[in-house]
Each structure stands twice: as C-alpha cells, then as structure tokens.
Amino acid sequence: MGEWTGFRSSQLRVFKNGRKTDYKPSMKLLTYNLKIKLTGLACLSILLYLLIVRFDLEHDDVVLIKDLKVCKTNMATEAIVRVENSKAFLVSAYLDERFSRMLRIISIVDRASRLKFYCHFCNGSRVTSAKAKVEVQSNHFNFPYGSANILCQVPGEAGVVSSVSVSTEQKSYPRTPFLPIRSIKKVGGRAAYLRNFTVCISTLFGNYSNVLQFMQSLEMYRILGAQKVLIYKSDCSSLIQKVLDYYTAEGMVEVIAWNIHHHLNVSKSWKPSIDPGDLHYYGQVAALNDCVYRNMATSRYVVLNDIDEVVVPVLHRNWIDMMHYLSLGHMGVESFLFENNVFRHRIVGDDGKFDLWPHVPGVNILRHVHREPLKLLTFNARKMIVNPRAVVWTSVHMVWEQMGATLLVPASVARLQHCRSDDDLLVQDSELIRDTNLWKFSTALIRNVNQISSRILESYPANK
C-alpha cells in the first residue's frame, strides 16, 4: 500500500505497508506545531484589537481629560473662530435644553468637506469629549460655504459645562479657542422678558455711510417699541461709527464685530452669478441665527430685517399693539412675515416739507413715499417678526424650522417699508403707488432725529 499520514491529538499515527505504528512526534515537529498555534493566536488578538479600536472610533466613547487648564486660558476673543486644520468657522455655542442638553454651535463650513468634528466640553479644569454631528443648512444659495449647526449631545459625565472647543480629532489637544456656552431653556406660559422687541441687523458692510437713514431707522425702531438693536458690523464709515458709539453708550445698540471677511472671500450679493465668492452676503444667515439664539431667553419677539427696512403698522401705532392683535387672531402662529414694499429713494414726494437735515449725509425716508406695485406670481422678499423660542433655524425671508405656524401678514395690517434704489426696472415712475402711512410717525421721528443729530454730529447740526 501507499503511505497515509494523519494527525490526532498529540500523537502521530503512521500506516506503512499495512502496519500501524504509534509514536510521539519529534521536538522539531512540536515546535513547528506550537509556532502555528501561537501565530494564529497572535493574528486573532490583533484582529480583535483592531475591531475593538474601530468600534471605539465608530461609537466615540466619552473621553475624560483631567487638569486641562486650557479652557480657562484659551477663550475666544473674536466673533468668528476658525477650527484648526479645517474649513470650518465657529460663531457661537448654545446649550439648547429644548432638545435634551443638545449643544448647538452655529457655524460656517465648506459644504464639500467631509471631516469629522468633536466637541470638547469644559467643566472647571476637566474636558469631556464627544463626537459631533454636522448639519449644513440648505439655504446656502449655491455658494461653496454655507451656514451649519455643529451638534453635540452633552454627556452626563460632563456635568455643568461652561465652554466648548471643536477639533477634527477626538483625542487631540483642543487647540481651537473655547467658546462660552449660553443656555437656552424651554420657556412656557407667561414668562417675563427683559425686552418686548429686539431688532437684528445683518450685516453692515461695504463702508456703509448712509447716516441719515441709519439714524431714522434706529429711531423708528425705538418709536415702534424696540428696546435693543443688535448690529453685525463688518465695516462702516467713520461718521457711522460715531453714531454707533453714541447708541452703544446709550444702551440701545449692541455691535458684534462680524469679521468673516478676514477669513473668506465673502460675496456682497445673494447669488454667485451676481457677485462670486465663498459665502452668501457676508454670512447673513449665520448672523441672523446667532441673533435669534442670543435673544431667545430675553426678548419676547425678535425682528429680522435690514437697516434700510422698517415694519410700519397700518392699523396700529406701535408693534406691541400690532402683535397683540395678530396673536389673538392667529393662535399657534410663531413667525409673522411682512410684505416687502420698495419705496424708490430716487423719487421725492413731500414738496420739501421734510427737507430738514440738508447737512446730514444719507437718504431721508420721510421724503420718499412712492412704492413699486407688487410683482404678480413672483417671490416677495418678506422680513419677519418671530417668537425666538419657537425657532430652530431661520433663513433671510422665512423660518425654515420652527415649533409653530407662519402667518403672511396682510398689507392692510402692516408693510415692510424698504427705502432703496429701484427694484423692478420694468415699472415706470408713473406706475408707482403713493403711500404716506409713515408720516403718521413724523412728529416723533423728527423730534428724535433732531436730538440725536445735534448731540452726535457737531459738524452737521440739525435745523431747529
């Protein structure tokens, strides 16, 4: 017979010429067999280790780093902070307790980037790290960068957190400056607020210098009931800065130094075909959302419009009466959209009656009372008054995500008076609609502007 060899347990059986012979294997064979087993065991251990590490990376367990004094010393000093080794910029951080200790970081990110991000929460000298989720908002207007939420669930182990940093590596030393964390609590019932109305202006750029209209808008906000105006400023003229300094010292205005143009090639338009760049309109969407969240706990309503726009009531004398009327008639509505009406500042319609500040540079909104008729079957760029506690994310002309309904406010109740250059070039001057509704506020507006201009603009005295 031929030769057959088989293995069983630790013995080797050999069948040779029909006879069975049992004998113990040689030391050389045992050593070889042991090497095979050890090699297999080592491979299995490496595989298990890799699987465990991969599982850890995928599930991102909480990492505690003790005695890290960087949270106290490395705090952000600018309104916009770049995340190290990434194309992402942080604006502000809010502990959104409406959604179970969710940290929401308002950000600006490169939409093509696929980096992972991690939040590092500071509690005293201890940092707790957790994986972040990035939600890029769809209102990016086809620019390469868009506004985003970087979301992190705050781990229970983190305790009471005071600041947060963001990095692209989970266990790295967080070198991106820490942002202070503001708390957003779920508010119900008739809570008391510091203010009834806060106005958000985004953004002031292009060496803005329209002094008279700027003062008139701020004074109209005051007359109508606003107690605070937040202005996201990139740059302005020296004279506007002087006006800003006055209102800031007075307490009515808060200026946020909006320095996104130091980081990106920002556009001055709403779409790339008009003015190419990295980001829509100086990051207007991120600024608006930051303003909403900043005022969520302090203001009953937030008004979202530009500095050349004023929501002017038709039926009422102020915003509080107007909003009371709208709220009673529309239960469950949390965002109120006002029809945009362009008043051409090229057309004068007051017969010189309100030509009161010839030495103050800028547009006098009291003199321009001819508006363009609305375009049929086209988008109307409405602006808003919102309950900030119901807002999750807003765009420029509508709230994209909220807890509640939206109302298109009838023009018979109020209009957005937008005093600017011609918008619809197909409309002839003869087709404009004369609208003097603003004049019912003229006495108070003239008095206020006279006072402010005489105090601020010494070289541009108001006519008494």
C-alpha positions as CSV (number, residue, x, y, z in Angstrom):
1,M,0.0,0.0,0.0
2,G,0.9,3.6,-0.4
3,E,1.7,5.8,2.6
4,W,-1.0,7.7,4.5
5,T,-0.4,10.2,7.4
6,G,-2.9,11.7,9.7
7,F,-2.9,13.9,12.9
8,R,-4.9,13.2,16.0
9,S,-4.3,14.9,19.4
10,S,-0.6,14.9,20.2
11,Q,0.3,11.6,18.6
12,L,1.1,10.8,15.0
13,R,-0.2,7.6,13.5
14,V,1.6,6.2,10.5
15,F,0.3,3.4,8.3
16,K,3.1,1.8,6.3
17,N,2.9,-1.4,4.4
18,G,-0.4,-2.3,6.1
19,R,1.0,-1.9,9.6
20,K,0.1,0.7,12.2
21,T,2.8,2.3,14.3
22,D,2.1,4.8,17.2
23,Y,4.9,7.1,18.3
24,K,5.4,10.5,19.8
25,P,6.3,13.4,17.4
26,S,9.7,14.8,17.5
27,M,10.5,18.0,19.3
28,K,11.1,19.7,15.9
29,L,7.5,18.9,14.9
30,L,6.1,20.0,18.3
31,T,8.0,23.3,17.9
32,Y,6.6,23.8,14.4
33,N,3.0,23.0,15.6
34,L,3.3,25.4,18.5
35,K,4.5,28.1,16.2
36,I,1.4,27.6,14.0
37,K,-0.9,27.9,17.0
38,L,0.9,30.9,18.5
39,T,0.9,32.7,15.2
40,G,-2.8,32.1,14.8
41,L,-3.5,33.3,18.3
42,A,-1.5,36.4,17.7
43,C,-3.4,37.1,14.5
44,L,-6.6,36.6,16.3
45,S,-5.5,39.0,19.0
46,I,-4.5,41.7,16.5
47,L,-7.8,41.3,14.7
48,L,-9.8,41.6,18.0
49,Y,-7.8,44.7,18.9
50,L,-8.4,46.3,15.6
51,L,-12.1,45.5,15.8
52,I,-12.3,47.0,19.3
53,V,-10.4,50.1,18.3
54,R,-12.6,50.5,15.2
55,F,-15.7,50.0,17.4
56,D,-14.4,52.6,19.8
57,L,-13.7,55.1,16.9
58,E,-17.1,54.5,15.4
59,H,-19.0,54.8,18.7
60,D,-16.8,57.6,20.1
61,D,-17.0,56.8,23.8
62,V,-16.6,59.7,26.1
63,V,-13.0,60.7,26.8
64,L,-12.1,62.5,30.0
65,I,-9.0,64.7,30.2
66,K,-8.2,65.9,33.7
67,D,-6.4,69.1,34.8
68,L,-6.5,70.8,31.4
69,K,-6.2,74.5,32.2
70,V,-6.5,75.5,28.5
71,C,-10.3,76.0,29.0
72,K,-9.6,79.0,31.2
73,T,-6.8,80.5,29.3
74,N,-7.7,79.8,25.6
75,M,-11.0,81.6,25.3
76,A,-12.2,83.0,22.0
77,T,-11.8,86.8,21.7
78,E,-13.4,87.3,18.3
79,A,-16.9,86.8,17.0
80,I,-15.8,84.1,14.5
81,V,-13.2,81.4,15.3
82,R,-11.6,79.1,12.8
83,V,-11.4,75.4,13.7
84,E,-7.8,74.3,13.4
85,N,-6.9,72.1,10.3
86,S,-10.3,72.5,8.8
87,K,-12.5,74.7,6.6
88,A,-14.9,75.5,9.4
89,F,-15.6,78.6,11.5
90,L,-17.5,78.8,14.8
91,V,-19.8,81.7,15.6
92,S,-21.4,80.8,19.0
93,A,-22.5,77.9,21.2
94,Y,-25.9,77.3,22.9
95,L,-26.9,74.6,25.2
96,D,-30.3,74.0,23.7
97,E,-32.3,72.4,26.6
98,R,-35.4,72.4,24.4
99,F,-33.8,69.3,23.0
100,S,-32.4,67.5,26.0
101,R,-29.0,69.0,26.6
102,M,-28.1,69.4,23.0
103,L,-25.2,71.7,22.3
104,R,-25.8,73.7,19.2
105,I,-22.8,75.5,17.7
106,I,-23.7,78.0,14.9
107,S,-21.0,77.6,12.3
108,I,-19.9,78.3,8.7
109,V,-18.4,75.3,6.9
110,D,-17.1,74.3,3.5
111,R,-20.0,72.2,2.1
112,A,-17.7,69.8,0.2
113,S,-15.7,69.0,3.3
114,R,-16.3,65.6,4.9
115,L,-14.3,66.0,8.1
116,K,-15.4,64.6,11.4
117,F,-15.7,67.0,14.3
118,Y,-15.5,66.6,18.0
119,C,-16.8,68.8,20.9
120,H,-14.6,69.3,23.9
121,F,-16.7,70.5,26.9
122,C,-15.0,72.4,29.7
123,N,-16.1,72.0,33.3
124,G,-13.5,73.6,35.6
125,S,-10.2,72.0,34.7
126,R,-11.7,68.9,33.1
127,V,-12.6,68.4,29.5
128,T,-15.1,65.9,28.2
129,S,-15.0,65.0,24.5
130,A,-17.8,63.7,22.3
131,K,-18.4,63.2,18.6
132,A,-20.3,66.0,16.8
133,K,-22.9,65.8,14.1
134,V,-22.7,68.5,11.3
135,E,-25.9,69.8,9.7
136,V,-25.2,72.0,6.7
137,Q,-28.3,74.1,6.1
138,S,-29.7,74.1,2.6
139,N,-30.1,77.9,2.4
140,H,-26.5,78.3,1.1
141,F,-27.6,79.9,-2.2
142,N,-25.1,77.7,-4.1
143,F,-22.0,79.2,-2.6
144,P,-19.1,76.9,-1.6
145,Y,-19.6,77.7,2.1
146,G,-22.8,77.6,4.0
147,S,-24.2,78.1,7.5
148,A,-24.4,75.0,9.6
149,N,-25.2,73.6,13.0
150,I,-22.4,71.5,14.7
151,L,-24.4,69.4,17.2
152,C,-23.2,67.5,20.2
153,Q,-25.1,65.7,22.9
154,V,-23.6,66.8,26.2
155,P,-22.6,63.6,28.1
156,G,-23.9,63.2,31.6
157,E,-20.3,62.8,32.8
158,A,-19.5,66.3,31.6
159,G,-21.6,67.9,34.4
160,V,-22.2,71.6,34.2
161,V,-20.3,72.8,31.2
162,S,-19.2,76.4,30.7
163,S,-17.3,76.5,27.3
164,V,-16.6,74.3,24.3
165,S,-13.9,73.8,21.7
166,V,-14.1,71.9,18.4
167,S,-11.5,69.8,16.7
168,T,-11.2,67.4,13.9
169,E,-9.6,64.7,16.1
170,Q,-11.2,63.1,19.1
171,K,-8.2,62.7,21.4
172,S,-6.1,65.6,20.3
173,Y,-5.2,68.5,22.5
174,P,-8.0,71.0,21.7
175,R,-6.2,74.0,20.2
176,T,-9.2,75.8,18.8
177,P,-10.2,78.6,21.2
178,F,-13.1,77.8,23.6
179,L,-16.5,79.5,23.0
180,P,-18.6,80.4,26.0
181,I,-21.8,78.3,26.3
182,R,-25.1,80.2,26.6
183,S,-28.1,78.3,28.0
184,I,-31.4,78.1,26.1
185,K,-34.1,76.8,28.4
186,K,-37.5,75.7,27.5
187,V,-39.8,78.6,28.5
188,G,-43.5,78.2,28.8
189,G,-46.5,80.2,30.0
190,R,-46.4,84.0,30.5
191,A,-42.7,84.3,31.2
192,A,-41.2,87.7,32.0
193,Y,-38.7,89.0,29.4
194,L,-36.3,91.9,29.6
195,R,-37.5,93.3,26.3
196,N,-40.6,93.1,24.1
197,F,-38.7,93.6,20.9
198,T,-35.1,93.2,19.8
199,V,-34.1,94.1,16.2
200,C,-31.4,92.1,14.4
201,I,-29.5,93.9,11.6
202,S,-27.2,91.8,9.5
203,T,-24.9,92.7,8.1
204,L,-23.3,96.2,7.9
205,F,-20.6,96.2,5.3
206,G,-19.1,98.0,2.2
207,N,-18.0,101.0,4.3
208,Y,-21.7,101.7,5.0
209,S,-22.2,105.5,5.2
210,N,-25.9,106.3,4.9
211,V,-26.0,108.3,8.1
212,L,-29.5,109.9,8.0
213,Q,-31.4,106.7,7.0
214,F,-29.4,104.8,9.7
215,M,-30.5,107.2,12.4
216,Q,-34.1,107.4,11.1
217,S,-34.3,103.6,11.1
218,L,-33.0,103.3,14.7
219,E,-35.4,106.0,15.9
220,M,-38.3,104.3,14.1
221,Y,-37.5,101.1,15.9
222,R,-37.4,103.0,19.2
223,I,-40.8,104.7,18.4
224,L,-42.4,101.4,17.5
225,G,-41.2,99.6,20.6
226,A,-37.8,98.1,20.2
227,Q,-35.6,98.3,23.3
228,K,-32.4,96.8,21.7
229,V,-30.8,96.6,18.3
230,L,-28.1,94.1,17.5
231,I,-25.9,95.1,14.6
232,Y,-23.4,92.7,13.0
233,K,-20.8,95.1,11.6
234,S,-18.0,94.3,9.2
235,D,-17.1,97.8,8.3
236,C,-18.6,101.3,8.0
237,S,-17.7,105.0,7.6
238,S,-16.1,107.0,10.4
239,L,-19.3,109.0,10.8
240,I,-21.5,105.9,11.1
241,Q,-19.0,104.6,13.7
242,K,-19.5,107.8,15.7
243,V,-23.3,107.2,15.6
244,L,-22.8,103.6,16.6
245,D,-20.6,104.7,19.6
246,Y,-23.4,107.0,20.8
247,Y,-26.1,104.4,20.6
248,T,-23.9,101.8,22.2
249,A,-23.1,104.1,25.1
250,E,-26.8,104.8,25.4
251,G,-27.5,101.1,25.7
252,M,-29.9,100.8,22.7
253,V,-27.4,99.2,20.3
254,E,-25.0,96.3,20.7
255,V,-22.4,95.8,18.0
256,I,-21.0,92.4,17.1
257,A,-17.7,92.7,15.2
258,W,-18.5,90.5,12.3
259,N,-15.1,89.6,10.8
260,I,-16.0,86.8,8.4
261,H,-14.3,88.8,5.6
262,H,-11.0,88.3,7.3
263,H,-11.4,84.5,6.8
264,L,-13.2,84.1,3.5
265,N,-13.8,85.9,0.2
266,V,-17.4,86.9,1.0
267,S,-20.0,87.9,-1.6
268,K,-21.9,91.2,-1.5
269,S,-24.9,89.5,-3.1
270,W,-27.3,86.7,-2.6
271,K,-26.1,84.5,-5.5
272,P,-22.8,83.7,-7.1
273,S,-23.8,84.9,-10.6
274,I,-24.1,88.5,-9.4
275,D,-21.1,88.6,-7.1
276,P,-18.9,85.4,-6.9
277,G,-17.3,84.5,-3.6
278,D,-17.1,81.8,-0.9
279,L,-20.2,82.8,1.2
280,H,-23.6,84.4,0.7
281,Y,-23.9,88.1,1.6
282,Y,-21.3,88.3,4.3
283,G,-22.6,85.3,6.1
284,Q,-26.0,86.8,6.7
285,V,-27.8,83.6,7.6
286,A,-25.3,82.6,10.3
287,A,-25.6,86.2,11.8
288,L,-29.4,86.1,11.9
289,N,-29.5,82.7,13.6
290,D,-26.9,83.8,16.2
291,C,-29.1,86.9,16.9
292,V,-32.2,84.8,17.3
293,Y,-30.4,82.4,19.8
294,R,-28.7,85.3,21.7
295,N,-32.1,86.8,22.4
296,M,-34.1,83.6,23.0
297,A,-34.3,84.0,26.7
298,T,-34.5,87.8,27.0
299,S,-36.8,89.1,24.2
300,R,-40.5,88.3,23.7
301,Y,-40.1,89.0,19.9
302,V,-37.1,89.3,17.5
303,V,-37.4,91.5,14.4
304,L,-35.3,90.3,11.5
305,N,-34.7,93.0,8.8
306,D,-32.0,95.1,7.2
307,I,-31.1,98.7,8.2
308,D,-32.9,100.2,5.3
309,E,-36.2,98.4,6.2
310,V,-38.9,99.2,8.8
311,V,-42.0,97.2,9.6
312,V,-44.6,100.0,9.6
313,P,-48.0,99.2,11.1
314,V,-51.1,100.4,9.2
315,L,-53.8,99.8,11.8
316,H,-51.7,100.5,14.9
317,R,-49.3,103.0,16.4
318,N,-46.7,100.5,17.7
319,W,-45.5,96.9,17.4
320,I,-46.9,95.7,20.7
321,D,-50.5,96.6,19.8
322,M,-49.9,95.1,16.3
323,M,-48.5,91.9,17.6
324,H,-51.3,91.6,20.3
325,Y,-53.8,92.0,17.5
326,L,-52.1,89.4,15.3
327,S,-51.5,86.9,18.1
328,L,-55.1,86.9,19.3
329,G,-56.4,86.3,15.8
330,H,-53.9,83.6,14.9
331,M,-53.3,81.2,17.8
332,G,-50.3,78.9,17.2
333,V,-48.5,81.3,14.9
334,E,-44.9,81.9,15.9
335,S,-43.4,83.7,12.8
336,F,-45.0,86.7,11.1
337,L,-43.9,87.6,7.6
338,F,-44.4,91.2,6.3
339,E,-44.8,92.1,2.7
340,N,-41.8,93.9,1.2
341,N,-42.6,97.2,-0.4
342,V,-39.8,99.1,-2.2
343,F,-40.0,102.9,-1.9
344,R,-37.8,104.4,-4.5
345,H,-35.4,106.9,-2.9
346,R,-34.9,108.4,-6.3
347,I,-38.4,109.9,-6.2
348,V,-39.2,112.8,-3.9
349,G,-42.8,113.2,-2.9
350,D,-43.0,115.6,0.1
351,D,-42.9,119.0,-1.7
352,G,-39.9,119.9,0.6
353,K,-42.0,119.5,3.8
354,F,-39.5,117.1,5.4
355,D,-36.3,118.6,3.9
356,L,-35.0,119.1,7.5
357,W,-31.4,117.8,7.6
358,P,-29.6,119.0,4.4
359,H,-26.2,118.7,6.1
360,V,-26.6,115.1,7.3
361,P,-25.5,112.7,4.6
362,G,-27.8,109.9,3.6
363,V,-31.4,109.2,2.5
364,N,-34.4,110.8,4.2
365,I,-37.1,108.2,4.3
366,L,-39.8,110.8,5.1
367,R,-39.4,112.3,1.6
368,H,-39.8,109.1,-0.4
369,V,-43.4,107.9,-0.4
370,H,-43.8,106.2,-3.7
371,R,-43.7,102.4,-3.8
372,E,-43.5,99.9,-6.5
373,P,-46.6,97.7,-7.1
374,L,-46.1,94.1,-6.1
375,K,-45.0,91.7,-8.8
376,L,-47.6,89.1,-9.6
377,L,-46.7,85.4,-9.3
378,T,-43.2,86.1,-8.1
379,F,-41.4,85.7,-4.8
380,N,-41.8,88.5,-2.3
381,A,-38.7,89.0,-0.1
382,R,-40.7,89.4,3.1
383,K,-39.0,90.0,6.5
384,M,-40.1,88.8,9.9
385,I,-41.0,89.2,13.5
386,V,-40.6,85.9,15.3
387,N,-41.0,84.3,18.7
388,P,-37.4,83.3,19.1
389,R,-38.2,80.3,21.4
390,A,-40.1,78.6,18.6
391,V,-37.3,79.0,16.1
392,V,-34.8,76.2,15.4
393,W,-33.3,77.6,12.2
394,T,-34.2,80.7,10.2
395,S,-33.2,81.9,6.7
396,V,-33.4,85.5,5.5
397,H,-37.0,85.6,4.3
398,M,-38.7,82.8,6.2
399,V,-38.2,80.4,9.1
400,W,-37.0,77.1,7.9
401,E,-37.6,75.1,11.0
402,Q,-39.8,76.1,13.9
403,M,-42.3,74.8,16.5
404,G,-45.4,76.6,15.3
405,A,-47.1,78.1,12.3
406,T,-46.3,81.0,9.9
407,L,-48.5,83.9,9.0
408,L,-48.3,86.1,5.9
409,V,-49.4,89.4,7.5
410,P,-51.9,91.2,5.3
411,A,-50.7,94.6,3.9
412,S,-53.8,96.1,5.5
413,V,-52.3,95.4,8.9
414,A,-48.6,96.3,8.2
415,R,-46.0,96.7,5.5
416,L,-42.2,96.4,5.3
417,Q,-41.2,99.8,4.1
418,H,-37.9,99.3,2.2
419,C,-36.4,102.6,1.1
420,R,-33.8,101.9,-1.6
421,S,-32.9,102.1,-5.3
422,D,-35.3,100.8,-7.9
423,D,-36.0,97.1,-7.7
424,D,-38.4,96.4,-10.6
425,L,-36.9,98.2,-13.5
426,L,-39.9,97.4,-15.7
427,V,-42.1,99.6,-13.5
428,Q,-42.3,103.2,-14.7
429,D,-42.4,106.1,-12.3
430,S,-46.0,106.8,-13.4
431,E,-47.0,103.4,-12.1
432,L,-45.8,103.9,-8.6
433,I,-48.2,104.0,-5.7
434,R,-48.2,107.0,-3.4
435,D,-48.2,105.8,0.3
436,T,-47.8,108.3,3.2
437,N,-48.5,105.9,6.0
438,L,-45.1,106.6,7.5
439,W,-46.0,110.3,8.0
440,K,-48.2,109.5,11.0
441,F,-44.9,108.9,12.9
442,S,-43.3,112.0,11.5
443,T,-43.6,114.2,14.6
444,A,-41.9,111.8,16.9
445,L,-39.3,110.9,14.3
446,I,-38.3,114.5,13.5
447,R,-38.0,115.3,17.3
448,N,-35.8,112.2,17.9
449,V,-33.6,112.7,14.9
450,N,-33.1,116.4,15.7
451,Q,-32.0,115.4,19.2
452,I,-29.6,112.7,18.1
453,S,-28.1,114.7,15.2
454,S,-27.4,117.7,17.5
455,R,-25.7,115.5,20.0
456,I,-23.6,113.4,17.7
457,L,-23.0,115.3,14.5
458,E,-21.5,118.6,15.7
459,S,-20.3,119.4,12.2
460,Y,-23.7,118.5,10.8
461,P,-26.1,120.5,13.0
462,A,-29.8,119.8,12.6
463,N,-32.1,122.6,11.7
464,K,-34.2,123.7,14.7
